[in-house]
Amino acid sequence: MPKLFTDPPLPISLIPLTIAFAAGITWARFSQVPVTGSVTTIALIATWLLMVNRHLSRLTPYLICLLFFGIGGVHATITSQAPIDPSHISHLAKERREVSLVGTLLHCPETNTEQTTVLMATHLLIDQKGETGTHGLALLTAPSFPANITPGDHFIARTTIGPVSNFGTPGVFDYQQYLEDQGIRVKGWIKTPSLIMKVNQLSPPSWASRMRYLPERLRFQLSQFLTTSLPPQTAGVYKAILIGDSSSLTPETKEAFKASGSIHLLSISGLHMALVALFSTGIISWLLKRSEWILLNLPATKVAALLSLIPLAAYTMIAGANPPVLRSLIMISVFIAALLLDRQWSISTNIAIAALIILAANPTQLYTASFQLTFTAVSSIALFSPYLAKIAAQGTIENKELSVQKRIVFTVKKWTIASFLISLAATIGTAPVLAFHFNRISLASPISTILIEPILCLWSLIIGLVACLFIGIPPIAHALFAVGSPGITASLAIADLFTHLPWLYLWVTPPSIPAIMSWYLLLILFASWPILSRRALSFGLLSCFGLWLLAPLTQNNSTSHDTKVTILDVGQGSAIIIEAPGSDPILIDGGRKQARSNKEFDTGENLIAPYLWHKGIKRLSMIICSHPDADHYNGIPFLLARFKPETLWINGYESDEKSYHQMLATATHLKIKTTIPTPGMELYQAEDISLKVIAGGQLRATSNNKGATDNNQSLVLRLTHGNVAFLLPSDIEEEGEHSLLNHPGIKADILVSPHHGSATSSSSAFLTAVAPRYVAISAGQNQHGHFPAPAIVARYQKLNSAILNTAEHGSLFFTTDGKNIQVETYR
């Protein structure tokens, strides 16, 4: 018999099994393989293992890994399947419509300065046809929410519901998938709190129901207390670190902590849970050691660690028991279990156990940035833990010969260095994940964490948790929060210092998967090189080099000789990118109409910049603002700062909008030239490619010229490449169109619909003169019947023009070599 079948079995480690399980989950997300086929494959492998294992001892570990791979894939596929029950709320909300929903408030409402968001477990839908029983989750948003409705209560709301949707723009955050992974497929908008009313239940809630909603009711009570008792900024931070609600953090607070690289301190994570565990274990251990019997009969430290699970579970409950908090509890619980079993030094195995439990409970956690950041940080620290242990050991030996005063100084110094090195290891480990998800890396993170963590987590957090115990005695709770608040104030001041040092944080393009793999392989090689054989080290370095060579092949940037015009899906707004050979891209407009429910949303930061970074674009040659309407410029300030164009072109129209003047001031501060072009000016020219201004700013409003609005003074641009022409008329209306009828350069193959397809534009005479083969409309998904207007669509159809709408098709991509036109969409 071959040696392969007779050798003793290889040892099976949990680490490769966990990796195989995670790989199976990833495979399920992208492969679309039917569940039945996967289940059959797993059953065959399992049968093979059971029946012929003694003959395949050397293959057993690999087969078990394959089995875990298949189980992970099937588990993820089943978990992420869309509901098939026709009564599910997602099947009753396939289109936007106004209905009344009756359901249960599941969680504590999350409130910021503009809106309140609540999660409803739906029971009943009422519309013109009558009542329909339903189930499933609906995420509802309102300007505010009645305070008399608490988690567990039934309520009715008149709301406009619809399916959760995404912007059809590559590289942006997948909000739809994010909510679907939480079981949320329907969103709703409630116009006013007067359309929300509590519904009294026919029978009192059961004991099980009261216990189920008790933690959320406590969160609600604590949230109300913090809101009414503390200044808004302090209350927002306390809500974040105590109850896991970051909705009340001000934009300035978020930006300060992001810039300093300490934003993780505002999210309840393993760090917070570990501090609670250490604090609880220390107090319980001190109390237990007061008993001589316990010291003689029980391992006090282990008993204290076990009992610390009680306050940890309580903290988890008041923090909302959301996935990141539960993940942290599981990780801490695994390490406590390892301590009880004297396996605390098997760090990598403990990490693998925690990851396996978390993914088995909820496989969609693998796709979240928080999961990836948690485990890359912890794994990186574990990887370098031998070096950290050596530093601690050296300090202990030297410490014996020091006086008490010097011993304290030396201990503080030693732990400061150790904390810095731990933070540095975590920063190095999480860098690719941060770059991939957020396009931002803070070089100050190790320093800011050392400065902020002690006062925010060891002071404000611990005192805040103690204060929570006295919420029923307001004077004591007030006093304790007053003691803890200076820690938050100091943390905010330290974080704010880093916003004035922009060179300490980097905005980067997302790394490719091969580049990320190369980074982590290098870290493993660097940390393990003393124990690696020369052959293993050489193989690892060659693998890194191969991945490094492969990385550019996966980038999205193009080096062809074609011209590419991209009309991004930014909702009700406009953002057009021109990529011409031999030049940095050009951006024409960059804004969108701000949703009433999310006015803090920055179009430049959240939509346009992620697309540019996704394409590997780091710089723009110019930005053109066609006219001072917010839906054309409110994302430009961010882009000016991050992509440093040489010129900002504007139409020169005077505007009273404060935000428009702030944009101009930003350009001045960044030393970006602001210029007003004249009709006929070429903004870009290379070989047979030209971008020319054919109109803009020449119409002035008079008593006889009612149509000369700021829209009609928009810059009208014409892009040509060989025989192919694009006409970009921005928001001009009929009066502006009429002034162009005799212009020799009005004819075009591709027309960007004037004013988003409004009824005030796209006159018959104008369309006849342009005679476009394609009409591209940049409009929002909720503007049906207005942008574009049905009458305007009929005019396009009469011309036999192909109509493309970002609201339906997502971002639009036109590529031409000067002769042919290729059209692609992204939804």
C-alpha positions in Angstrom: 0.0 0.0 0.0 1.4 3.5 -0.8 3.0 5.4 2.0 0.4 8.1 1.7 -2.3 5.7 3.1 -0.2 4.2 5.9 1.5 7.1 7.6 0.1 8.3 10.9 -2.4 11.1 10.5 -1.3 14.7 10.4 -2.3 16.9 13.4 -5.5 18.9 12.8 -5.4 22.6 13.9 -8.4 24.8 14.4 -6.6 27.6 12.5 -6.8 26.1 9.0 -10.3 24.8 9.8 -11.4 28.3 10.6 -9.7 29.7 7.5 -11.4 27.0 5.4 -14.8 27.9 7.0 -14.3 31.6 6.2 -13.2 30.8 2.7 -16.4 28.8 2.2 -18.5 31.8 3.3 -16.6 34.0 0.9 -17.1 31.5 -1.9 -20.8 31.4 -1.2 -21.1 35.2 -1.5 -19.5 35.4 -5.0 -20.1 32.0 -6.6 -23.9 31.7 -6.7 -23.7 27.9 -6.5 -27.0 26.2 -5.7 -27.3 24.9 -2.1 -28.4 21.4 -3.1 -25.2 20.8 -5.0 -23.1 22.0 -2.1 -25.0 19.9 0.4 -24.6 16.8 -1.8 -20.8 17.4 -2.0 -20.5 17.8 1.7 -22.5 14.6 2.4 -20.2 12.7 0.1 -17.0 14.0 1.7 -18.4 13.3 5.2 -19.4 9.7 4.1 -15.9 9.2 2.7 -14.3 10.4 5.9 -16.4 8.0 8.0 -16.1 4.9 5.8 -12.5 5.0 4.6 -10.7 7.3 7.1 -8.4 4.5 8.4 -7.0 4.1 4.8 -6.5 7.8 4.1 -4.9 9.0 7.3 -2.6 11.5 5.6 -5.4 13.0 3.6 -7.8 13.3 6.6 -6.8 16.9 7.6 -7.2 18.1 4.0 -10.6 16.5 3.7 -11.7 17.9 6.9 -10.7 21.4 5.8 -12.6 20.8 2.5 -15.6 19.7 4.6 -15.4 22.9 6.7 -15.1 24.9 3.5 -18.3 23.3 2.2 -20.2 23.7 5.5 -19.2 27.4 5.6 -20.5 27.9 2.0 -23.8 26.2 2.6 -24.4 27.9 5.9 -23.7 31.3 4.3 -25.9 30.6 1.4 -28.9 29.5 3.5 -28.4 32.4 5.9 -28.4 35.0 3.1 -31.4 33.7 1.1 -34.1 36.2 0.4 -37.5 35.6 2.1 -39.8 33.5 0.0 -43.0 34.0 2.1 -45.3 36.3 0.0 -46.5 37.9 3.2 -43.0 39.1 4.1 -42.8 42.9 4.2 -40.2 42.9 1.4 -42.8 41.4 -1.0 -45.3 44.1 0.0 -42.9 47.0 -0.5 -41.4 46.3 -4.0 -42.3 49.8 -5.0 -42.5 53.1 -3.1 -45.9 53.7 -1.7 -47.6 55.2 1.3 -49.1 52.8 3.8 -49.8 52.4 7.5 -47.6 49.9 9.3 -48.3 48.3 12.7 -45.5 46.6 14.5 -43.2 46.4 17.5 -40.4 48.8 18.3 -37.4 46.4 18.6 -34.5 48.7 19.6 -33.8 52.0 21.3 -34.4 54.8 18.8 -31.2 56.3 17.4 -31.4 60.1 17.2 -29.1 62.8 15.7 -29.6 66.5 15.2 -31.8 65.9 12.1 -33.7 62.6 12.4 -34.6 59.6 14.4 -34.2 56.0 13.1 -36.2 53.1 14.5 -36.4 49.4 13.7 -39.9 47.9 13.5 -40.9 44.3 13.5 -43.9 44.5 11.3 -47.2 42.8 12.0 -49.8 44.5 9.8 -49.9 46.6 6.7 -52.9 48.8 5.9 -53.5 50.4 2.5 -56.4 51.3 0.3 -57.1 47.6 -0.3 -57.4 46.8 3.4 -55.4 45.1 6.0 -52.6 42.5 5.3 -50.8 40.5 7.9 -47.1 40.7 7.4 -43.8 40.1 9.1 -40.2 41.1 8.7 -38.1 44.2 9.6 -38.6 47.8 8.4 -36.1 50.6 9.1 -38.2 53.8 9.6 -36.9 57.3 9.7 -38.8 60.4 11.1 -37.9 63.9 12.1 -38.4 62.8 15.7 -40.1 60.0 17.6 -42.6 60.1 20.4 -41.0 59.6 23.8 -43.9 57.5 25.2 -43.1 54.6 22.8 -40.4 52.4 24.2 -38.8 49.1 23.0 -41.3 46.3 23.1 -44.3 48.7 22.6 -46.7 48.3 19.6 -47.2 51.4 17.4 -48.7 52.5 14.1 -47.0 54.8 11.6 -48.1 56.3 8.3 -45.0 56.0 6.2 -43.8 55.9 2.7 -42.1 52.5 2.3 -40.0 51.0 -0.4 -37.1 48.5 -1.0 -33.6 49.4 0.2 -31.6 50.5 -2.7 -28.0 51.4 -3.5 -26.3 54.0 -5.6 -25.3 52.3 -8.8 -21.7 53.5 -8.5 -18.7 51.2 -8.3 -16.5 51.5 -5.2 -19.1 53.0 -2.9 -20.3 51.5 0.3 -22.8 48.7 -0.3 -25.6 50.0 2.0 -28.2 47.6 0.6 -26.1 44.5 1.3 -25.2 45.9 4.7 -28.9 46.1 5.7 -29.8 42.8 4.0 -27.1 41.1 6.1 -29.1 42.3 9.2 -32.4 41.1 7.7 -33.6 44.6 6.7 -35.0 44.9 3.2 -37.5 47.7 3.6 -37.0 51.4 4.5 -39.7 54.0 5.3 -39.9 57.7 5.7 -42.4 59.2 8.2 -43.1 62.9 7.4 -44.0 64.0 10.9 -44.1 62.6 14.4 -47.9 63.2 14.4 -48.2 60.2 12.1 -46.9 57.9 14.8 -49.1 56.6 17.6 -48.7 54.0 20.3 -51.1 51.1 20.1 -52.3 49.5 23.3 -52.0 45.8 23.4 -55.2 43.8 24.1 -53.4 41.7 26.7 -50.4 42.5 28.9 -47.1 41.3 27.5 -45.8 38.0 28.7 -42.9 37.5 31.1 -40.7 36.3 28.3 -41.6 39.4 26.2 -40.8 41.7 29.1 -37.5 40.1 29.7 -36.6 40.2 26.0 -37.1 43.9 25.8 -35.7 44.8 29.3 -32.2 45.5 28.1 -33.5 47.8 25.3 -35.7 49.6 27.7 -32.8 50.2 30.0 -30.8 51.5 27.0 -33.7 53.8 26.2 -33.8 55.1 29.8 -30.1 55.6 29.8 -30.2 57.4 26.4 -32.9 59.8 27.7 -31.0 60.5 30.8 -27.7 61.3 29.0 -29.6 63.5 26.5 -31.3 65.6 29.1 -28.4 65.7 31.6 -25.2 66.3 29.6 -24.1 68.7 26.9 -24.8 67.3 23.4 -21.2 66.6 22.5 -20.4 64.8 25.8 -23.7 62.9 25.7 -23.0 61.7 22.2 -19.6 60.3 23.2 -21.1 58.7 26.4 -23.9 57.1 24.3 -21.2 55.7 21.9 -19.1 54.0 24.6 -21.8 53.0 27.0 -24.8 51.9 24.9 -23.2 51.5 21.5 -25.3 54.3 19.9 -23.0 56.5 17.7 -25.9 58.4 16.0 -25.6 61.3 18.3 -21.9 61.9 17.6 -21.4 65.3 15.9 -19.6 65.4 12.5 -16.8 67.3 14.2 -16.3 64.6 16.8 -16.3 61.9 14.2 -13.8 63.7 12.0 -11.5 64.5 15.0 -11.3 60.8 16.1 -10.9 59.6 12.5 -8.1 62.1 11.8 -6.3 60.9 15.0 -6.8 57.3 14.2 -8.7 56.7 17.4 -12.2 56.3 16.1 -12.2 52.7 17.3 -12.3 54.0 20.8 -15.8 55.3 20.2 -17.1 51.9 19.1 -17.7 49.2 21.8 -15.1 46.6 20.9 -12.8 44.0 22.4 -10.8 46.7 24.0 -13.8 48.0 26.0 -14.9 44.6 27.0 -11.3 43.6 28.0 -11.1 46.7 30.2 -14.5 45.8 31.8 -13.3 42.3 32.3 -10.0 43.3 33.9 -11.7 45.9 36.2 -14.4 43.4 37.2 -11.9 40.6 37.7 -9.7 42.8 39.8 -12.5 43.9 42.1 -14.0 40.4 42.4 -10.6 38.9 43.0 -9.9 41.4 45.8 -13.2 40.6 47.4 -12.6 36.8 47.1 -9.1 37.1 48.6 -10.7 38.6 51.8 -11.9 35.0 52.5 -9.2 32.6 53.9 -11.4 29.6 53.0 -11.6 30.6 49.3 -7.8 31.2 49.2 -7.2 27.7 50.6 -9.9 25.8 48.5 -10.5 27.7 45.3 -8.4 29.3 42.6 -9.5 32.9 43.3 -8.2 34.4 40.1 -10.1 31.8 38.0 -13.3 32.2 40.0 -13.0 36.0 39.6 -12.5 35.7 35.9 -15.5 33.4 35.6 -17.7 35.8 37.7 -16.6 38.7 35.5 -18.8 37.2 32.8 -21.8 38.6 34.7 -20.9 42.3 34.4 -19.7 41.6 30.8 -23.1 40.2 29.9 -24.8 43.2 31.6 -22.6 45.6 29.6 -23.4 43.7 26.4 -27.1 44.0 27.1 -27.1 47.8 27.8 -24.9 48.2 24.7 -27.6 46.8 22.5 -26.2 43.3 22.0 -25.4 44.3 18.4 -23.0 42.1 16.4 -19.8 44.0 17.2 -20.6 43.9 20.9 -21.6 40.2 20.9 -18.4 39.5 18.9 -16.3 41.2 21.6 -18.2 39.2 24.3 -17.5 35.9 22.5 -13.8 36.8 22.1 -13.4 37.7 25.8 -15.4 34.6 26.8 -13.1 32.3 24.8 -10.0 33.8 26.4 -11.6 33.4 29.9 -12.4 29.8 29.1 -8.8 29.4 28.0 -7.6 30.8 31.3 -9.9 28.4 33.2 -8.4 25.5 31.2 -4.8 26.8 31.5 -4.7 27.3 27.8 -4.4 31.1 27.9 -1.1 31.1 26.0 -2.5 29.4 22.9 -3.4 32.8 21.6 -3.7 31.9 17.9 -6.0 28.9 18.7 -8.1 31.0 20.9 -8.5 33.6 18.2 -9.5 30.8 15.8 -12.1 29.5 18.2 -13.7 32.9 18.7 -13.8 33.5 14.9 -15.3 30.1 14.3 -18.0 30.6 16.9 -18.9 34.1 15.5 -19.0 33.0 11.9 -21.1 29.9 12.8 -23.6 32.1 14.6 -23.7 34.8 11.8 -21.6 34.2 8.7 -22.4 37.6 7.2 -20.1 39.1 9.9 -17.2 38.1 7.8 -18.0 40.8 5.2 -18.1 43.7 7.8 -15.3 46.0 8.2 -15.6 45.8 12.0 -15.1 42.0 12.0 -12.1 42.3 9.7 -10.5 45.1 11.7 -11.1 43.2 15.0 -9.4 40.0 13.9 -6.6 41.6 11.9 -5.7 43.7 14.9 -5.8 40.9 17.4 -4.0 38.5 15.1 -1.3 41.1 14.4 -0.8 41.6 18.1 -0.7 37.8 18.6 1.9 37.5 15.8 4.2 39.9 17.6 3.4 38.8 21.1 6.7 36.9 21.6 8.6 40.1 21.1 6.3 42.0 23.5 6.7 39.3 26.1 10.5 39.6 25.9 10.2 43.3 26.6 8.0 42.7 29.6 10.4 40.0 30.9 13.4 42.2 30.6 11.6 44.9 32.5 10.7 42.4 35.3 14.3 41.3 35.8 15.7 44.8 35.9 13.0 45.9 38.2 14.3 43.9 41.2 17.2 46.1 41.7 15.3 49.4 41.7 13.9 51.5 44.6 10.2 51.8 45.0 10.0 55.3 43.4 12.2 54.2 40.5 10.3 51.0 40.2 7.0 52.9 39.7 8.6 55.1 37.1 10.2 52.2 35.3 6.9 50.2 35.4 5.0 53.2 33.9 7.7 53.6 31.2 7.7 49.9 30.4 3.9 49.6 30.0 3.8 52.8 28.0 6.3 51.3 25.6 4.4 48.0 25.6 1.1 49.8 24.9 2.7 51.8 22.1 4.1 48.6 20.5 0.7 46.9 20.8 -1.0 49.8 19.2 1.7 49.9 16.5 1.2 46.2 15.8 -2.6 46.7 15.6 -2.1 49.7 13.3 0.2 47.8 11.0 -2.2 44.8 10.9 -5.3 46.8 10.2 -3.8 49.2 7.6 -4.8 47.3 4.5 -8.4 46.8 5.8 -8.7 50.5 6.6 -7.4 51.4 3.2 -9.7 49.0 1.5 -12.9 50.0 3.3 -12.3 53.7 4.2 -9.4 54.9 1.9 -7.9 56.4 5.0 -4.9 55.6 7.2 -3.9 57.6 10.3 -0.2 57.5 11.0 -0.9 59.0 14.4 -3.0 56.1 15.7 -0.4 54.5 18.0 0.3 57.9 19.6 -3.3 59.1 19.8 -4.4 55.7 21.3 -1.9 55.9 24.1 -2.9 59.5 24.9 -6.7 59.1 24.6 -7.3 55.5 25.7 -6.4 55.9 29.5 -8.6 59.0 30.0 -11.5 57.9 27.8 -11.6 54.2 28.6 -10.0 53.9 32.0 -11.6 57.0 33.4 -14.8 58.1 31.6 -15.9 54.6 30.6 -15.4 53.0 34.0 -17.0 55.9 35.9 -19.8 55.9 33.3 -20.6 52.2 33.9 -20.7 52.8 37.6 -23.0 55.7 37.0 -25.4 53.5 35.1 -25.9 51.5 38.3 -27.4 54.6 39.9 -29.7 55.8 37.1 -32.6 55.2 39.6 -30.9 57.7 41.9 -30.4 60.8 39.6 -28.3 62.9 42.0 -25.7 60.2 42.3 -25.7 59.4 38.6 -25.4 63.1 37.8 -22.4 63.4 40.1 -20.6 60.4 38.6 -21.2 61.5 35.0 -19.9 65.0 36.0 -16.7 63.3 37.3 -16.3 61.3 34.1 -17.1 64.1 31.7 -13.7 65.8 31.9 -12.2 62.7 30.5 -14.4 63.0 27.4 -13.6 66.7 27.1 -9.8 66.0 27.3 -10.2 63.2 24.7 -12.0 65.5 22.4 -9.3 68.2 22.8 -6.5 65.7 22.1 -8.2 64.2 19.0 -8.9 67.7 17.7 -5.2 68.5 17.8 -4.6 65.9 15.1 -7.1 67.5 12.7 -4.6 70.4 12.4 -1.9 68.0 11.3 -3.3 66.7 8.0 0.1 65.2 7.0 -0.4 62.6 9.8 -3.3 60.9 7.9 -3.3 59.6 4.4 -6.1 59.3 1.8 -5.3 56.3 -0.4 -6.7 54.2 -3.2 -8.0 50.8 -2.0 -5.4 48.1 -2.3 -6.1 45.1 -4.5 -6.7 41.6 -3.0 -3.2 40.4 -4.1 -1.6 43.5 -2.5 -3.4 42.8 0.8 -2.4 39.1 0.7 1.2 40.2 0.0 1.1 42.6 3.0 0.0 40.0 5.5 2.3 37.3 4.1 5.2 39.8 4.6 4.1 40.4 8.2 4.0 36.7 8.9 7.5 36.2 7.4 8.9 39.1 9.3 7.5 37.9 12.7 8.4 34.3 12.1 11.7 34.5 10.3 13.9 33.3 13.3 12.0 29.9 13.2 11.6 29.5 9.5 13.8 27.3 7.4 15.7 28.9 4.5 13.4 27.1 2.0 10.2 28.3 3.7 11.5 31.8 3.9 12.5 31.8 0.2 9.2 30.4 -0.8 7.4 33.0 1.2 9.4 35.9 -0.3 8.8 34.5 -3.8 5.1 34.3 -3.1 5.1 38.0 -1.9 6.9 39.0 -5.1 4.4 37.1 -7.3 1.5 38.7 -5.5 3.1 42.1 -5.9 3.5 41.5 -9.6 -0.2 40.4 -9.8 -1.6 43.4 -8.0 -1.4 45.9 -10.8 -3.3 43.5 -13.1 -6.3 43.8 -10.8 -6.4 47.6 -10.8 -9.2 49.4 -12.6 -7.3 52.2 -14.2 -7.0 52.2 -18.0 -4.1 53.1 -20.2 -5.9 52.8 -23.5 -6.2 55.5 -26.2 -9.9 55.7 -25.8 -11.9 58.5 -24.2 -14.2 57.5 -21.4 -17.1 59.6 -20.2 -18.7 58.4 -16.9 -22.0 59.8 -15.6 -22.1 58.7 -12.0 -25.2 57.7 -10.2 -25.3 60.3 -7.4 -29.0 60.5 -7.1 -30.7 63.8 -8.0 -27.6 65.6 -9.0 -24.7 65.5 -11.4 -21.2 64.2 -11.6 -19.5 63.6 -14.9 -15.9 62.3 -15.3 -13.9 62.5 -18.5 -10.9 60.3 -18.8 -8.8 61.2 -21.8 -5.5 59.6 -22.9 -2.4 61.3 -21.5 -4.2 63.4 -18.9 -5.5 63.3 -15.4 -9.3 63.0 -15.4 -11.6 66.0 -15.6 -14.7 66.3 -13.3 -17.7 68.2 -14.4 -19.9 69.1 -11.5 -20.1 67.1 -8.3 -23.2 67.3 -6.2 -26.7 66.0 -5.4 -29.9 67.2 -3.8 -29.5 66.5 -0.1 -32.1 64.1 1.3 -34.1 65.6 4.1 -33.3 62.6 6.2 -29.5 62.8 5.7 -28.2 66.3 5.2 -24.8 65.4 6.6 -24.1 63.1 3.6 -21.2 64.4 1.6 -21.5 63.5 -2.1 -17.8 64.1 -2.7 -16.6 62.0 0.2 -19.2 59.2 0.0 -19.9 58.8 -3.8 -17.4 60.5 -6.1 -14.2 60.1 -4.3 -14.8 56.3 -3.6 -15.3 55.8 -7.3 -12.2 57.7 -8.2 -10.1 55.8 -5.6 -11.7 52.5 -6.9 -10.4 53.4 -10.3 -6.9 54.1 -8.9 -7.3 57.9 -9.6 -5.4 60.0 -7.2 -5.5 63.4 -9.0 -7.9 65.5 -11.2 -6.5 67.9 -13.7 -9.5 70.2 -13.3 -13.0 70.5 -11.8 -15.7 72.4 -13.7 -18.7 73.7 -11.8 -21.3 74.5 -14.4 -23.4 76.8 -12.1 -24.0 77.5 -8.4 -26.8 75.0 -7.7 -26.1 72.8 -4.7 -26.9 69.6 -6.6 -24.0 70.4 -8.9 -21.3 71.5 -6.4 -22.0 70.5 -2.8 -19.5 67.5 -3.1 -16.7 69.6 -4.7 -15.1 71.0 -1.6 -14.0 67.6 -0.4 -12.7 66.7 -3.9 -10.7 70.0 -4.1 -8.8 69.0 -0.9 -8.2 65.4 -1.8 -7.5 65.4 -5.6 -5.8 68.8 -5.9 -6.9 70.0 -9.4 -4.9 72.8 -11.0 -8.0 74.8 -11.9 -11.6 75.2 -10.7 -13.7 76.5 -13.6 -17.0 78.4 -12.7 -19.6 80.3 -14.7 -19.2 83.5 -12.8 -22.8 83.8 -11.8 -23.3 85.5 -8.4 -24.8 83.3 -5.8 -26.0 84.1 -2.3 -25.5 80.5 -1.1 -23.0 80.3 1.8 -21.9 76.8 0.8 -20.9 78.0 -2.7 -18.7 80.8 -1.3 -17.2 78.3 1.1 -16.3 76.1 -1.9 -14.6 79.1 -3.6 -12.8 79.9 -0.3 -11.6 76.3 -0.1 -10.1 76.6 -3.6 -8.4 79.8 -2.6 -7.0 78.3 0.6 -5.6 75.3 -1.4 -4.1 77.7 -4.0 -6.3 76.3 -6.7 -6.8 78.7 -9.5 -10.5 79.8 -10.0 -11.3 80.9 -13.5 -14.3 82.0 -15.5 -14.2 80.7 -19.1 -15.7 82.5 -22.1 -17.7 80.8 -24.9 -15.4 79.3 -27.5 -12.6 78.6 -25.0 -11.0 75.2 -25.1 -10.5 73.8 -21.6 -8.7 70.7 -22.9 -7.1 69.7 -26.2 -4.9 66.8 -27.3 -4.6 65.5 -30.8 -8.2 64.9 -32.0 -9.8 65.3 -28.5 -11.2 68.6 -27.4 -13.4 69.9 -24.5 -14.8 73.3 -25.4 -17.2 75.8 -23.8 -19.9 76.7 -26.2 -22.1 78.8 -23.9 -22.3 80.0 -20.3 -23.0 83.2 -18.4 -24.0 85.3 -21.4 -27.7 85.5 -20.6 -28.7 88.0 -18.0 -32.1 88.3 -16.4 -34.1 91.3 -17.5 -37.7 92.3 -17.3 -38.1 91.0 -20.8 -36.1 87.9 -20.4 -37.7 85.9 -17.7 -35.9 82.7 -18.7 -32.4 84.0 -17.9 -32.2 82.2 -14.6 -29.0 80.9 -13.1 -29.9 77.6 -14.8 -29.7 79.3 -18.2 -26.3 80.7 -17.4 -24.8 77.2 -16.9 -21.6 76.4 -18.7 -22.5 74.3 -21.8 -19.6 72.0 -22.8 -19.0 70.0 -25.9 -16.5 67.1 -25.9 -15.3 65.6 -29.2 -13.0 62.7 -29.9 -12.6 62.2 -33.6 -16.1 61.9 -35.2 -17.9 61.4 -31.8 -19.3 64.3 -29.9 -20.8 64.7 -26.4 -23.0 67.7 -25.5 -23.1 68.5 -21.8 -25.7 71.3 -21.3 -26.0 71.1 -17.5 -29.3 72.7 -16.3 -30.2 75.0 -19.2 -33.9 75.5 -19.9 -35.8 76.3 -23.0 -34.5 79.9 -23.1 -30.9 78.8 -22.9 -31.6 76.0 -25.5 -33.0 78.6 -27.9 -29.8 80.7 -27.8 -27.9 77.6 -28.9 -30.0 76.6 -31.9 -27.8 78.4 -34.5 -24.5 77.3 -32.9 -22.5 75.2 -35.3 -21.3 72.8 -32.6 -24.6 71.8 -31.1 -25.0 68.5 -32.9 -23.9 65.5 -30.8 -24.0 61.7 -30.6 -24.5 61.7 -26.9 -26.6 64.3 -25.1 -26.7 64.6 -21.3 -30.3 65.5 -20.7 -30.6 69.2 -19.8 -31.8 69.8 -16.2 -32.1 66.1 -15.4 -34.9 65.7 -17.9 -37.1 68.4 -16.5 -40.3 69.6 -18.3 -38.7 73.1 -18.5 -35.9 71.8 -20.9 -35.4 69.5 -23.9 -37.5 71.6 -26.3 -38.4 69.9 -29.6 -36.3 72.4 -31.6 -33.3 71.8 -29.4 -33.5 68.0 -29.7 -34.0 68.2 -33.4 -30.8 70.3 -33.7 -28.8 68.0 -31.5 -30.2 64.8 -33.0 -28.6 62.5 -30.3 -28.2 58.8 -30.7 -28.0 58.4 -26.9 -29.6 60.5 -24.2 -28.2 60.2 -20.7 -30.3 61.3 -17.8 -28.8 62.0 -14.3 -31.7 61.7 -11.9 -32.7 60.3 -8.5 -34.6 57.1 -8.0 -37.4 58.9 -6.2 -38.1 61.5 -8.9 -40.3 59.4 -11.1 -42.7 61.6 -13.1 -40.6 64.8 -12.5 -37.0 64.0 -13.5 -37.4 63.0 -16.2 -40.9 64.3 -17.1 -43.0 61.8 -19.1 -43.5 64.3 -21.9 -39.7 64.8 -22.3 -39.2 61.0 -22.4 -41.8 60.9 -25.2 -39.7 63.5 -27.2 -36.6 61.4 -26.8 -38.4 58.3 -28.0 -39.8 60.2 -31.0 -36.2 60.8 -32.0 -35.4 57.1 -31.6 -32.7 58.0 -29.2 -31.5 55.3 -26.8 -32.5 56.5 -23.3 -30.3 55.8 -20.3 -31.2 56.9 -16.8 -29.0 56.7 -13.8 -32.1 56.1 -11.6 -32.8 52.9 -13.5 -29.4 51.8 -15.0 -27.0 53.2 -12.4 -23.7 54.8 -13.5 -23.4 55.2 -17.3 -20.1 54.6 -19.1 -19.5 55.8 -22.6 -16.2 54.8 -24.3 -15.1 55.9 -27.7 -12.1 55.7 -30.0 -13.3 58.5 -32.1 -15.3 56.3 -34.4 -17.3 53.7 -32.3 -19.2 54.1 -29.1 -19.4 51.5 -26.4 -22.0 51.8 -23.7 -22.0 50.1 -20.3 -24.1 50.5 -17.2 -23.6 49.5 -13.5 -26.4 48.7 -11.2 
